[in-house]
Structures are given as structure tokens and as C-alpha cells.
């Protein structure tokens, strides 16, 4: 069961959580929920607020959901690497991938997360913009990560609440 916690009491390594354990970025549009796995992202402090920054490519179905709402969630997990791999490689356009991995959607403060998660950040969008090729100082990043020129849109969300699943 998720319980609200004070974000100032967190003590974990965000680099490890995001890049090695992965997270789910989720949003709800009307009564439909979609999610995607991410191994890129940031947690930090910006404009006097605690924030999460996520990056979504334009072809991702989840982007439609994040764009349609003022909120998104970032859910952390212990384990579930196989399921997160499936959620990151299949599109919600093609079927109910959440049911396929036997995850259970749970709403907290009206926003979607999963009973299988260990922590969720509820984020209110503050800013978004596409990464732009002309802004790469290191051209090798553009060449390596964007051969299709499908630049991520960056979303910065204020973390308005944090819940831990005990």
C-alpha cells in the first residue's frame, strides 16, 4: 500500500534507480492509461521546486497521454526487469501491454501508477521543449542517439507528491 512521504527524507541513488533499474513514465487520458519504460531522466531541484525531467520520443504512444494532461507519474521498481523490458518495447497502440505483464494500475491523487512499484513521483508539467540538433555541443551525441532525427521532447514536472509502497 502506497503511503505519502516527505521528499526531503529520501535517500537513494537516482543514477542507479533510473539507469539500472529503470522507471515507468505514465499518464492517463480520459479513462485510458499508458506507460513507457525509461532509463533516461533526472530528479533534482529547479526554479525553486523539486522536479523530475523525462524525455519522450515523438513516436511513443505514451507521449500522446503526457501531452493531453497536466500531470504524469514516474514509478520506481525493485526487480520486474522483464516486465519493464516488455513495457518499453511494445506500444500501447497495439494492445493492452499493461495487462500482458500482469501489472495492476493504481491511482494516487487521480494519477496512474502500479501496485508493483516501490515509489511514485506525481509530477505537474511545468515546461517542455524538443531537444534541438543545433544545440548539441558534442556532435557525437546527435550522431549516436538520433540517426533517425527523432529528437526527444523534454518534460520538466514539479514533483507535487511522493509515495512509497511499503
DSSP file (Angstrom, degrees, kcal/mol; ACC not computed):
  #  RESIDUE AA STRUCTURE BP1 BP2  ACC     N-H-->O    O-->H-N    N-H-->O    O-->H-N    TCO  KAPPA ALPHA  PHI   PSI    X-CA   Y-CA   Z-CA
    1    1 A X              0   0    0      0, 0.0   165,-1.8     0, 0.0     2,-0.2   0.000 360.0 360.0 360.0 130.3    0.0    0.0    0.0
    2    2 A X  E     -A  165   0A   0    163,-0.2     2,-0.4   164,-0.1   163,-0.3  -0.495 360.0-169.8 -74.3 138.4    1.4    3.4   -1.0
    3    3 A X  E     -A  164   0A   0    161,-2.7   161,-2.6    -2,-0.2     2,-0.1  -0.995  27.2-111.9-129.2 136.6    1.9    6.0    1.7
    4    4 A X  E     -A  163   0A   0     -2,-0.4     2,-0.3   159,-0.2   159,-0.3  -0.411  40.0-172.8 -65.4 136.8    2.7    9.6    1.2
    5    5 A X  E     -A  162   0A   0    157,-2.8     2,-0.6    -2,-0.1   157,-0.5  -0.892  31.8-100.1-129.9 161.3    6.3   10.5    2.3
    6    6 A X    >   -     0   0    0     -2,-0.3     3,-2.3     1,-0.1     4,-0.2  -0.714  26.6-144.5 -80.2 120.6    8.3   13.7    2.7
    7    7 A X  G >  S+     0   0    0     -2,-0.6     3,-1.4     1,-0.3    -1,-0.1   0.773  97.0  66.4 -59.1 -26.4   10.5   14.0   -0.4
    8    8 A X  G 3  S+     0   0    0      1,-0.3    -1,-0.3     3,-0.0    -2,-0.0   0.614  94.2  59.7 -71.8 -11.2   13.2   15.6    1.8
    9    9 A X  G <  S+     0   0    0     -3,-2.3    -1,-0.3     2,-0.0    -2,-0.2   0.399  78.3 119.2 -96.2   2.5   13.6   12.2    3.7
   10   10 A X    <   +     0   0    0     -3,-1.4     2,-0.2    -4,-0.2    -3,-0.0  -0.417  35.5 178.3 -70.4 141.1   14.5   10.3    0.5
   11   11 A X        +     0   0    0     -2,-0.1     2,-0.3     2,-0.0    -1,-0.0  -0.703  32.3 110.0-145.0  91.1   17.9    8.6    0.5
   12   12 A X  S    S-     0   0    0     -2,-0.2     2,-0.9     0, 0.0     3,-0.1  -0.951  70.0 -98.4-151.4 167.6   18.6    6.6   -2.7
   13   13 A X     >  -     0   0    0     -2,-0.3     4,-2.4     1,-0.2     3,-0.2  -0.813  27.2-167.9 -94.7 105.3   20.9    6.9   -5.7
   14   14 A X  H  > S+     0   0    0     -2,-0.9     4,-2.4     1,-0.2     5,-0.4   0.810  86.6  59.2 -64.8 -28.3   18.8    8.3   -8.6
   15   15 A X  H  > S+     0   0    0      2,-0.2     4,-2.0     1,-0.2     5,-0.4   0.931 110.9  40.8 -64.2 -44.4   21.5    7.4  -11.1
   16   16 A X  H  >>S+     0   0    0     -3,-0.2     4,-1.9     3,-0.2     5,-1.5   0.924 114.8  51.6 -68.2 -45.9   21.2    3.8  -10.2
   17   17 A X  I  <>S+     0   0    0     -4,-2.4     5,-0.8     3,-0.2     4,-0.4   0.923 118.4  35.4 -59.3 -46.4   17.4    3.8  -10.0
   18   18 A X  I  <5S+     0   0    0     -4,-2.4     4,-0.4     3,-0.2     5,-0.2   0.958 126.3  33.5 -76.9 -51.4   16.9    5.4  -13.4
   19   19 A X  I  <5S+     0   0    0     -4,-2.0    -3,-0.2    -5,-0.4    -2,-0.2   0.830 131.2  26.7 -80.6 -30.8   19.7    3.9  -15.5
   20   20 A X  I  <5S+     0   0    0     -4,-1.9    -3,-0.2    -5,-0.4    -2,-0.1   0.806 132.5  29.1-101.9 -35.3   20.0    0.4  -14.0
   21   21 A X  I   <S-     0   0    0     -5,-1.5    -3,-0.2    -4,-0.4    -4,-0.1   0.682  98.1-146.5 -99.2 -20.9   16.6   -0.4  -12.5
   22   22 A X      < -     0   0    0     -5,-0.8    55,-0.6    -4,-0.4     2,-0.3   0.259   5.0-127.0  71.2 162.1   14.5    1.7  -15.0
   23   23 A X  E     -CB  38  76A   0     15,-2.2    15,-2.5    -5,-0.2     2,-0.5  -0.882  10.1-121.6-134.9 164.6   11.3    3.7  -14.3
   24   24 A X  E     -CB  37  75A   0     51,-2.0    51,-2.4    -2,-0.3     2,-0.6  -0.958  14.5-155.5-110.4 131.8    7.9    3.9  -15.8
   25   25 A X  E     +CB  36  74A   0     11,-2.9    11,-1.8    -2,-0.5     2,-0.3  -0.929  27.1 177.1-100.5 124.1    6.5    7.2  -17.1
   26   26 A X  E     +CB  35  73A   0     47,-2.1    47,-2.5    -2,-0.6     2,-0.3  -0.927  15.6 171.0-133.5 153.4    2.7    7.0  -17.1
   27   27 A X  E     -C   34   0A   0      7,-2.0     7,-2.3    -2,-0.3     2,-0.4  -0.980  23.0-131.8-154.6 160.7   -0.2    9.3  -17.8
   28   28 A X  E     -C   33   0A   0     -2,-0.3     2,-0.5    43,-0.3     5,-0.2  -0.941  11.4-170.3-118.8 137.2   -4.0    9.0  -18.1
   29   29 A X  E >  S-C   32   0A   0      3,-3.0     3,-2.1    -2,-0.4     2,-0.3  -0.962  71.6 -44.5-128.1 112.5   -6.1   10.4  -20.9
   30   30 A X  T 3  S-     0   0    0     -2,-0.5    -2,-0.0     1,-0.3     0, 0.0  -0.540 124.5 -27.3  59.3-122.3   -9.8   10.1  -20.1
   31   31 A X  T 3  S+     0   0    0     -2,-0.3     2,-0.4    -3,-0.1    -1,-0.3   0.363 119.5  97.6-101.1   6.1  -10.1    6.6  -18.7
   32   32 A X  E <   -C   29   0A   0     -3,-2.1    -3,-3.0    33,-0.0     2,-0.4  -0.781  55.3-159.7-101.5 138.6   -7.2    5.1  -20.5
   33   33 A X  E     -C   28   0A   0     -2,-0.4     2,-0.3    -5,-0.2    -5,-0.2  -0.916   9.3-178.8-114.3 139.9   -3.7    4.7  -19.0
   34   34 A X  E     -C   27   0A   0     -7,-2.3    -7,-2.0    -2,-0.4     2,-0.3  -0.974   2.2-176.9-134.7 155.4   -0.5    4.3  -20.9
   35   35 A X  E     -C   26   0A   0     -2,-0.3     2,-0.3    -9,-0.2    -9,-0.2  -0.963   8.2-165.4-145.9 158.1    3.1    3.8  -19.8
   36   36 A X  E     -C   25   0A   0    -11,-1.8   -11,-2.9    -2,-0.3     2,-0.3  -0.993  25.0-116.1-145.8 149.4    6.6    3.5  -21.1
   37   37 A X  E     -C   24   0A   0     -2,-0.3     2,-0.4    50,-0.3   -13,-0.2  -0.611  31.8-171.9 -82.8 142.9    9.9    2.4  -19.7
   38   38 A X  E     +C   23   0A   0    -15,-2.5   -15,-2.2    -2,-0.3    18,-0.0  -0.998  27.7 177.5-136.7 141.8   12.7    4.9  -19.4
   39   39 A X  S    S+     0   0    0     -2,-0.4     2,-0.4   -17,-0.2   -17,-0.1   0.201  74.7  71.1-120.5   9.9   16.3    4.6  -18.5
   40   40 A X        +     0   0    0     15,-0.2    15,-0.4   -17,-0.1     2,-0.3  -0.950  64.4  95.9-120.4 145.0   17.0    8.3  -19.0
   41   41 A X        -     0   0    0     -2,-0.4     2,-0.3    13,-0.1    13,-0.2  -0.878  49.5-118.7 157.0 175.9   15.8   11.0  -16.8
   42   42 A X  E     -D   53   0A   0     11,-2.2    11,-2.8    -2,-0.3     2,-0.4  -0.995   6.1-162.0-145.6 147.1   16.6   13.3  -14.0
   43   43 A X  E     +D   52   0A   0     -2,-0.3     2,-0.3     9,-0.2     9,-0.2  -0.995  44.4 103.2-123.3 134.7   15.5   14.1  -10.5
   44   44 A X  E     -D   51   0A   0      7,-2.4     7,-2.9    -2,-0.4     2,-0.4  -0.903  64.9 -64.6-176.3-155.6   16.6   17.4   -9.0
   45   45 A X  E     +D   50   0A   0     -2,-0.3     2,-0.3     5,-0.2     5,-0.2  -0.990  46.7 158.4-129.1 127.2   15.9   21.0   -8.0
   46   46 A X  E >   +D   49   0A   0      3,-2.7     3,-1.8    -2,-0.4    -2,-0.1  -0.992  63.8   3.4-151.3 139.4   15.0   23.7  -10.5
   47   47 A X  T 3  S-     0   0    0     -2,-0.3     3,-0.1     1,-0.3    -1,-0.1   0.834 129.4 -57.0  54.1  36.4   13.2   27.1  -10.3
   48   48 A X  T 3  S+     0   0    0      1,-0.2     2,-0.3    -3,-0.0    -1,-0.3   0.653 119.5 100.0  74.1  15.5   12.8   26.7   -6.5
   49   49 A X  E <  S-D   46   0A   0     -3,-1.8    -3,-2.7   109,-0.0     2,-0.4  -0.938  78.7-111.2-133.6 153.2   11.0   23.3   -6.9
   50   50 A X  E     -D   45   0A   0     -2,-0.3   109,-3.0   109,-0.3     2,-0.3  -0.730  51.5-176.6 -78.2 130.0   11.7   19.6   -6.7
   51   51 A X  E     -DE  44 158A   0     -7,-2.9    -7,-2.4    -2,-0.4     2,-0.4  -0.894  31.6-150.8-134.7 157.6   11.4   18.3  -10.3
   52   52 A X  E     -DE  43 157A   0    105,-2.4   105,-3.0    -2,-0.3     2,-0.5  -0.992  16.5-157.9-121.1 136.2   11.6   15.2  -12.5
   53   53 A X  E     -DE  42 156A   0    -11,-2.8   -11,-2.2    -2,-0.4     2,-0.3  -0.970  13.6-179.3-116.4 125.7   12.7   15.6  -16.0
   54   54 A X  E     - E   0 155A   0    101,-2.4   101,-2.9    -2,-0.5     2,-0.4  -0.872  16.3-145.4-123.3 157.4   11.7   12.9  -18.5
   55   55 A X  E     - E   0 154A   0    -15,-0.4     2,-0.4    -2,-0.3    99,-0.2  -0.986  16.0-177.8-127.8 127.3   12.4   12.5  -22.2
   56   56 A X  E     - E   0 153A   0     97,-2.6    97,-3.1    -2,-0.4     2,-0.1  -0.987  22.9-130.8-132.5 127.5   10.0   11.1  -24.7
   57   57 A X    >   -     0   0    0     -2,-0.4     3,-1.5    95,-0.3     6,-0.2  -0.403  28.5-115.1 -71.3 152.1   10.5   10.4  -28.4
   58   58 A X  T 3  S+     0   0    0     93,-0.5    -1,-0.1     1,-0.3     6,-0.1   0.778 111.4  56.1 -62.9 -27.9    7.7   11.8  -30.8
   59   59 A X  T 3  S+     0   0    0     91,-0.1     2,-0.3     4,-0.1    -1,-0.3   0.559  79.9 110.7 -83.1  -6.3    6.7    8.3  -32.0
   60   60 A X    X>  -     0   0    0     -3,-1.5     3,-1.0     1,-0.2     4,-0.6  -0.518  64.7-144.0 -73.3 132.2    6.0    7.0  -28.5
   61   61 A X  H >> S+     0   0    0     -2,-0.3     3,-1.0     1,-0.3     4,-0.8   0.843  98.3  64.7 -62.2 -35.4    2.3    6.4  -27.8
   62   62 A X  H >> S+     0   0    0      1,-0.2     4,-2.4     2,-0.2     3,-0.5   0.804  88.6  69.7 -59.5 -29.4    2.7    7.5  -24.2
   63   63 A X  H <> S+     0   0    0     -3,-1.0     4,-3.0     1,-0.3    -1,-0.2   0.888  92.4  57.4 -57.3 -40.1    3.6   11.0  -25.5
   64   64 A X  H <X S+     0   0    0     -3,-1.0     4,-1.3    -4,-0.6    -1,-0.3   0.879 109.3  45.9 -57.3 -38.8    0.0   11.5  -26.6
   65   65 A X  H <X S+     0   0    0     -4,-0.8     4,-0.8    -3,-0.5    -2,-0.2   0.912 113.1  47.5 -72.7 -44.1   -1.1   10.8  -23.0
   66   66 A X  H >< S+     0   0    0     -4,-2.4     3,-0.7     1,-0.2    -2,-0.2   0.903 112.6  50.7 -63.9 -40.2    1.5   13.1  -21.4
   67   67 A X  H 3< S+     0   0    0     -4,-3.0    -1,-0.2     1,-0.2    -2,-0.2   0.827 106.5  55.4 -66.0 -31.0    0.7   15.8  -23.9
   68   68 A X  H 3< S+     0   0    0     -4,-1.3     2,-0.2    -5,-0.2    -1,-0.2   0.649 108.5  49.3 -79.0 -15.6   -3.1   15.6  -23.1
   69   69 A X  S << S-     0   0    0     -4,-0.8   -40,-0.1    -3,-0.7    56,-0.0  -0.738  73.0-129.1-124.3 168.1   -2.8   16.1  -19.4
   70   70 A X  S    S+     0   0    0     -2,-0.2    55,-3.1    54,-0.1     2,-0.3   0.546  90.7  53.6 -88.2  -9.5   -1.2   18.4  -16.9
   71   71 A X  E     + F   0 124A   0     53,-0.2     2,-0.3   -43,-0.2   -43,-0.3  -0.881  52.1 174.6-128.7 154.8    0.3   15.5  -14.9
   72   72 A X  E     - F   0 123A   0     51,-2.1    51,-2.8    -2,-0.3     2,-0.3  -0.947  21.3-134.6-144.9 164.6    2.5   12.4  -15.4
   73   73 A X  E     -BF  26 122A   0    -47,-2.5   -47,-2.1    -2,-0.3     2,-0.5  -0.907   2.8-154.1-122.1 153.3    4.0    9.9  -12.9
   74   74 A X  E     -BF  25 121A   0     47,-2.0    47,-2.6    -2,-0.3     2,-0.4  -0.985  18.7-166.1-123.5 116.4    7.4    8.4  -12.6
   75   75 A X  E     -BF  24 120A   0    -51,-2.4   -51,-2.0    -2,-0.5     2,-0.3  -0.894   4.9-154.2-111.4 132.3    7.3    5.0  -10.8
   76   76 A X  E     -BF  23 119A   0     43,-3.0    42,-3.0    -2,-0.4    43,-1.2  -0.705  14.4-161.9-100.5 154.7   10.4    3.2   -9.5
   77   77 A X        -     0   0    0    -55,-0.6     2,-0.6    -2,-0.3    40,-0.1  -0.930  24.5-139.3-135.9 155.2   10.6   -0.6   -9.1
   78   78 A X  S    S-     0   0    0     38,-0.4     2,-0.2    -2,-0.3   -57,-0.0  -0.980  84.1 -30.2-107.2 113.2   12.6   -3.3   -7.3
   79   79 A X  S    S+     0   0    0     -2,-0.6     5,-0.1     1,-0.1    -2,-0.1  -0.495  80.8 123.0  79.9-151.7   13.0   -6.0   -9.9
   80   80 A X     >  +     0   0    0     -2,-0.2     4,-2.8     1,-0.1     5,-0.2   0.759  31.4 147.8  62.2  28.0   10.4   -6.6  -12.7
   81   81 A X  H  >  +     0   0    0      1,-0.2     4,-2.2     2,-0.2     5,-0.1   0.888  69.0  51.2 -61.2 -40.5   13.1   -6.1  -15.3
   82   82 A X  H  > S+     0   0    0      2,-0.2     4,-1.9     1,-0.2    -1,-0.2   0.940 113.2  44.8 -62.0 -46.8   11.5   -8.5  -17.7
   83   83 A X  H  > S+     0   0    0      1,-0.2     4,-2.7     2,-0.2    -2,-0.2   0.905 112.9  50.3 -64.7 -42.3    8.1   -6.7  -17.4
   84   84 A X  H  X S+     0   0    0     -4,-2.8     4,-1.4     1,-0.2    -1,-0.2   0.863 107.8  55.1 -65.4 -34.0    9.7   -3.3  -17.7
   85   85 A X  H  X S+     0   0    0     -4,-2.2     4,-1.0    -5,-0.2    -1,-0.2   0.905 110.0  45.8 -62.5 -41.7   11.5   -4.5  -20.9
   86   86 A X  H >X S+     0   0    0     -4,-1.9     4,-2.0     1,-0.2     3,-0.6   0.925 111.0  51.8 -66.4 -45.1    8.2   -5.5  -22.4
   87   87 A X  H 3< S+     0   0    0     -4,-2.7   -50,-0.3     1,-0.2    -1,-0.2   0.760 112.8  47.4 -65.0 -23.3    6.5   -2.2  -21.4
   88   88 A X  H 3< S+     0   0    0     -4,-1.4    -1,-0.2   -52,-0.2    -2,-0.2   0.660 116.2  41.5 -88.8 -18.0    9.4   -0.4  -23.1
   89   89 A X  H << S+     0   0    0     -4,-1.0     2,-0.3    -3,-0.6    -2,-0.2   0.618 105.7  65.8-107.4 -15.2    9.4   -2.4  -26.3
   90   90 A X  S  < S-     0   0    0     -4,-2.0     2,-0.4    -5,-0.1     5,-0.0  -0.802  75.6-128.9-106.9 151.0    5.7   -2.7  -27.0
   91   91 A X    >   -     0   0    0     -2,-0.3     3,-1.1     1,-0.1     4,-0.2  -0.774   8.7-138.5 -97.6 141.9    3.3    0.0  -27.9
   92   92 A X  G >  S+     0   0    0     -2,-0.4     3,-0.8     1,-0.2    -1,-0.1   0.630 101.4  73.5 -68.2 -13.9    0.0    0.5  -26.1
   93   93 A X  G 3  S+     0   0    0      1,-0.2    -1,-0.2     3,-0.1     3,-0.1   0.827  96.2  49.9 -63.6 -31.4   -1.4    1.3  -29.6
   94   94 A X  G <  S-     0   0    0     -3,-1.1     2,-0.3     1,-0.2    -1,-0.2   0.399 125.9 -50.1 -94.8   1.5   -1.1   -2.4  -30.4
   95   95 A X  S <  S-     0   0    0     -3,-0.8     2,-1.4    -4,-0.2    -1,-0.2  -0.944  77.2 -48.8 154.4-174.9   -2.9   -3.9  -27.3
   96   96 A X     >  +     0   0    0     -2,-0.3     4,-1.9     1,-0.2     3,-0.2  -0.643  51.3 168.7 -93.4  80.5   -3.1   -3.9  -23.5
   97   97 A X  H  > S+     0   0    0     -2,-1.4     4,-1.3     1,-0.2    -1,-0.2   0.777  73.3  61.3 -65.8 -26.6    0.6   -4.3  -22.7
   98   98 A X  H  4>S+     0   0    0      1,-0.2     5,-2.1     2,-0.2     3,-0.4   0.935 108.4  42.3 -66.1 -45.6   -0.1   -3.5  -19.0
   99   99 A X  H >45S+     0   0    0      1,-0.2     3,-1.4    -3,-0.2    -2,-0.2   0.860 106.6  64.1 -66.2 -35.3   -2.4   -6.5  -18.7
  100  100 A X  H 3<5S+     0   0    0     -4,-1.9    -1,-0.2     1,-0.3    -2,-0.2   0.832 107.8  40.5 -58.8 -33.0    0.1   -8.6  -20.7
  101  101 A X  T 3<5S-     0   0    0     -4,-1.3    -1,-0.3    -3,-0.4    -2,-0.2   0.367 114.0-118.8 -97.4   5.1    2.7   -8.2  -18.0
  102  102 A X  T < 5 +     0   0    0     -3,-1.4     2,-0.3     1,-0.2    -3,-0.2   0.833  57.6 156.3  62.6  35.9    0.1   -8.6  -15.2
  103  103 A X      < -     0   0    0     -5,-2.1     2,-0.6   -20,-0.1    -1,-0.2  -0.688  36.6-136.6 -88.1 148.6    0.7   -5.2  -13.7
  104  104 A X        -     0   0    0     -2,-0.3    11,-2.5     2,-0.0    12,-0.3  -0.928  12.9-135.2-109.9 119.2   -2.1   -3.6  -11.7
  105  105 A X  E     -H  114   0B   0     -2,-0.6     2,-0.4     9,-0.2     9,-0.3  -0.525  24.2-176.4 -72.0 136.0   -2.9    0.0  -12.2
  106  106 A X  E     -H  113   0B   0      7,-2.4     7,-2.3    -2,-0.2     2,-0.5  -0.999  16.7-139.8-132.0 135.7   -3.5    2.0   -9.0
  107  107 A X  E     -H  112   0B   0     -2,-0.4     2,-0.4     5,-0.2     5,-0.2  -0.826  16.8-176.3 -98.8 134.0   -4.5    5.7   -8.9
  108  108 A X  E >  S-H  111   0B   0      3,-2.8     3,-2.0    -2,-0.5    -2,-0.0  -0.995  79.1 -10.6-127.2 124.6   -2.9    8.0   -6.4
  109  109 A X  T 3  S-     0   0    0     -2,-0.4    -1,-0.1     1,-0.3     3,-0.1   0.850 131.1 -57.6  53.2  35.5   -4.2   11.6   -6.3
  110  110 A X  T 3  S+     0   0    0      1,-0.2     2,-0.3     0, 0.0    -1,-0.3   0.518 116.6 112.6  78.2   6.0   -6.0   10.7   -9.5
  111  111 A X  E <   -H  108   0B   0     -3,-2.0    -3,-2.8   -84,-0.1    -1,-0.2  -0.862  68.2-108.1-116.0 148.0   -2.8    9.8  -11.3
  112  112 A X  E     +H  107   0B   0     -2,-0.3     2,-0.2    -5,-0.2    -5,-0.2  -0.491  46.6 141.6 -82.3 139.6   -1.8    6.3  -12.5
  113  113 A X  E     -H  106   0B   0     -7,-2.3    -7,-2.4    -2,-0.2     2,-0.4  -0.764  44.0 -99.5-146.7-164.1    0.9    4.1  -11.0
  114  114 A X  E >   -H  105   0B   0     -9,-0.3     3,-2.1    -2,-0.2    -9,-0.2  -0.984  10.4-134.6-134.5 138.4    1.3    0.4  -10.4
  115  115 A X  T 3  S+     0   0    0    -11,-2.5   -10,-0.1    -2,-0.4    -1,-0.1   0.764 108.2  61.2 -58.0 -25.5    0.8   -1.8   -7.3
  116  116 A X  T 3  S+     0   0    0    -12,-0.3   -38,-0.4    -3,-0.0    -1,-0.3   0.608  86.4  99.8 -78.3 -12.2    4.1   -3.5   -8.2
  117  117 A X    <   -     0   0    0     -3,-2.1   -40,-0.2   -40,-0.1     3,-0.1  -0.232  61.5-151.8 -72.2 162.5    6.0   -0.2   -7.9
  118  118 A X  S    S+     0   0    0    -42,-3.0    47,-2.6     1,-0.4     2,-0.3   0.636  78.2   5.9-106.0 -21.1    8.1    0.7   -4.9
  119  119 A X  E     -FG  76 164A   0    -43,-1.2   -43,-3.0    45,-0.3    -1,-0.4  -0.977  61.2-162.0-159.5 147.3    7.8    4.5   -5.2
  120  120 A X  E     -FG  75 163A   0     43,-2.5    43,-2.4    -2,-0.3     2,-0.5  -0.999   7.3-155.0-137.9 139.1    6.0    7.0   -7.3
  121  121 A X  E     -FG  74 162A   0    -47,-2.6   -47,-2.0    -2,-0.4     2,-0.6  -0.952  13.3-149.2-106.8 125.5    6.5   10.7   -8.0
  122  122 A X  E     -FG  73 161A   0     39,-2.6    38,-2.4    -2,-0.5    39,-1.2  -0.870  22.7-165.5 -95.7 123.2    3.4   12.6   -9.1
  123  123 A X  E     -FG  72 159A   0    -51,-2.8   -51,-2.1    -2,-0.6     2,-0.5  -0.912  19.1-152.5-121.2 135.0    4.5   15.4  -11.4
  124  124 A X  E     -FG  71 158A   0     34,-2.6    34,-2.8    -2,-0.4   -53,-0.2  -0.918  35.6-113.0-102.6 123.8    2.8   18.5  -12.7
  125  125 A X  E     + G   0 157A   0    -55,-3.1    32,-0.3    -2,-0.5     3,-0.1  -0.283  43.3 163.5 -60.5 135.6    4.1   19.6  -16.0
  126  126 A X  E     +     0   0A   0     30,-3.1     2,-0.3     1,-0.4    31,-0.2   0.602  63.0   3.6-118.9 -29.3    6.0   23.0  -15.9
  127  127 A X  E     - G   0 156A   0     29,-1.5    29,-2.8     2,-0.0    -1,-0.4  -0.991  54.2-179.2-160.7 145.2    7.9   23.1  -19.2
  128  128 A X  E     + G   0 155A   0     -2,-0.3     2,-0.3    27,-0.2    27,-0.2  -0.989  11.3 152.9-149.4 150.0    8.5   21.1  -22.3
  129  129 A X  E     - G   0 154A   0     25,-1.7    25,-3.4    -2,-0.3     2,-0.3  -0.947  40.5-104.7-166.5 153.8   10.6   21.5  -25.4
  130  130 A X  E     - G   0 153A   0     -2,-0.3    23,-0.2    23,-0.3     2,-0.2  -0.599  37.7-109.9 -81.3 144.1   12.2   19.3  -28.0
  131  131 A X        -     0   0    0     21,-2.6     2,-0.4    -2,-0.3    20,-0.1  -0.536  38.1-144.1 -65.7 141.2   15.9   18.7  -28.0
  132  132 A X    >   -     0   0    0     -2,-0.2     3,-1.9     1,-0.1     4,-0.4  -0.937  12.1-140.2-119.4 132.0   17.4   20.5  -31.0
  133  133 A X  G >  S+     0   0    0     -2,-0.4     3,-1.4     1,-0.3    -1,-0.1   0.840 101.8  60.4 -59.4 -33.7   20.3   19.3  -33.1
  134  134 A X  G 3  S+     0   0    0      1,-0.3    -1,-0.3    -3,-0.1     5,-0.0   0.624  99.1  59.4 -70.7  -9.8   21.8   22.7  -33.4
  135  135 A X  G <  S+     0   0    0     -3,-1.9     2,-0.6     3,-0.0    -1,-0.3   0.505  75.2 108.9 -96.9  -4.9   22.2   22.9  -29.6
  136  136 A X    <   -     0   0    0     -3,-1.4     3,-0.1    -4,-0.4    -3,-0.0  -0.619  44.8-173.5 -72.8 119.0   24.4   19.8  -29.2
  137  137 A X  S    S+     0   0    0     -2,-0.6     2,-0.8     1,-0.2    -1,-0.2   0.842  82.7  53.8 -77.0 -36.4   27.9   21.0  -28.3
  138  138 A X  S >> S-     0   0    0      1,-0.1     3,-1.7    -3,-0.1     4,-0.7  -0.867  74.6-165.3-100.1 101.2   29.1   17.4  -28.7
  139  139 A X  H 3> S+     0   0    0     -2,-0.8     4,-2.2     1,-0.3     5,-0.2   0.722  80.8  73.3 -60.9 -22.8   28.0   16.4  -32.2
  140  140 A X  H 3> S+     0   0    0      1,-0.2     4,-2.6     2,-0.2    -1,-0.3   0.798  90.1  59.2 -65.2 -26.1   28.7   12.7  -31.4
  141  141 A X  H <> S+     0   0    0     -3,-1.7     4,-2.8     2,-0.2     5,-0.4   0.944 107.2  45.7 -65.2 -47.3   25.6   12.7  -29.2
  142  142 A X  H  X S+     0   0    0     -4,-0.7     4,-1.7     1,-0.2     7,-0.2   0.928 115.3  47.1 -60.3 -46.0   23.4   13.6  -32.2
  143  143 A X  H  < S+     0   0    0     -4,-2.2    -2,-0.2     1,-0.2    -1,-0.2   0.904 118.9  39.6 -64.2 -42.1   25.1   11.1  -34.4
  144  144 A X  H  < S+     0   0    0     -4,-2.6     3,-0.4    -5,-0.2    -2,-0.2   0.936 126.8  28.2 -75.8 -46.8   24.9    8.2  -31.9
  145  145 A X  H  < S+     0   0    0     -4,-2.8    -3,-0.2    -5,-0.2    -2,-0.2   0.616 124.0  42.1 -96.3 -14.2   21.4    8.7  -30.3
  146  146 A X    ><  +     0   0    0     -4,-1.7     3,-1.3    -5,-0.4    -1,-0.2  -0.273  55.2 138.1-131.6  50.9   19.5   10.4  -33.2
  147  147 A X  T 3  S+     0   0    0     -3,-0.4    -1,-0.1     1,-0.3    -2,-0.1   0.802  85.3  47.2 -64.0 -25.7   20.3    8.8  -36.5
  148  148 A X  T 3  S-     0   0    0     -3,-0.2    -1,-0.3     2,-0.1     3,-0.1   0.438 110.1-125.1 -91.4  -1.3   16.6    9.0  -37.3
  149  149 A X    <   +     0   0    0     -3,-1.3     2,-1.1    -7,-0.2    -2,-0.1   0.797  62.6 144.2  60.0  31.0   16.4   12.6  -36.2
  150  150 A X        -     0   0    0    -93,-0.0    -1,-0.2   -92,-0.0   -91,-0.1  -0.617  35.9-163.7 -98.3  71.9   13.5   11.7  -33.8
  151  151 A X        -     0   0    0     -2,-1.1   -93,-0.5   -94,-0.1   -95,-0.0  -0.277  17.3-113.1 -65.9 137.2   14.5   14.1  -31.1
  152  152 A X        -     0   0    0    -95,-0.2   -21,-2.6   -22,-0.1     2,-0.5  -0.279  19.0-129.8 -62.4 148.2   13.1   13.6  -27.6
  153  153 A X  E     -EG  56 130A   0    -97,-3.1   -97,-2.6   -23,-0.2     2,-0.5  -0.909  23.7-140.7 -95.0 133.2   10.7   16.1  -26.1
  154  154 A X  E     -EG  55 129A   0    -25,-3.4   -25,-1.7    -2,-0.5     2,-0.5  -0.817  15.9-167.3 -96.9 130.7   11.9   17.0  -22.6
  155  155 A X  E     -EG  54 128A   0   -101,-2.9  -101,-2.4    -2,-0.5     2,-0.6  -0.979   5.0-162.3-118.7 126.9    9.2   17.5  -19.9
  156  156 A X  E     -EG  53 127A   0    -29,-2.8   -30,-3.1    -2,-0.5   -29,-1.5  -0.946  15.0-174.9-107.7 122.7   10.1   19.1  -16.6
  157  157 A X  E     -EG  52 125A   0   -105,-3.0  -105,-2.4    -2,-0.6     2,-0.3  -0.955  26.4-124.4-121.3 135.2    7.5   18.4  -13.9
  158  158 A X  E     -EG  51 124A   0    -34,-2.8   -34,-2.6    -2,-0.4     2,-1.0  -0.596  29.0-125.8 -69.7 130.3    7.2   19.7  -10.4
  159  159 A X  E     + G   0 123A   0   -109,-3.0  -109,-0.3    -2,-0.3   -36,-0.2  -0.701  35.2 174.0 -78.9 106.0    7.1   16.8   -8.0
  160  160 A X  E     +     0   0A   0    -38,-2.4     2,-0.3    -2,-1.0    -1,-0.2   0.661  64.1   7.5 -91.1 -16.5    3.9   17.6   -6.1
  161  161 A X  E     - G   0 122A   0    -39,-1.2   -39,-2.6    -3,-0.1     2,-0.4  -0.979  57.3-156.5-161.3 152.2    3.9   14.4   -4.1
  162  162 A X  E     -AG   5 121A   0   -157,-0.5  -157,-2.8    -2,-0.3     2,-0.4  -1.000  12.9-172.4-133.5 134.0    5.9   11.3   -3.4
  163  163 A X  E     -AG   4 120A   0    -43,-2.4   -43,-2.5    -2,-0.4     2,-0.4  -0.979   9.4-153.9-129.2 139.6    4.6    7.9   -2.2
  164  164 A X  E     -AG   3 119A   0   -161,-2.6  -161,-2.7    -2,-0.4     2,-0.9  -0.917  16.0-134.6-111.5 140.1    6.4    4.8   -1.1
  165  165 A X  E      A    2   0A   0    -47,-2.6  -163,-0.2    -2,-0.4    -2,-0.0  -0.826 360.0 360.0 -95.3 106.6    4.9    1.4   -1.4
  166  166 A X              0   0    0   -165,-1.8    -1,-0.1    -2,-0.9  -164,-0.1   0.436 360.0 360.0 -94.0 360.0    5.5   -0.4    1.9
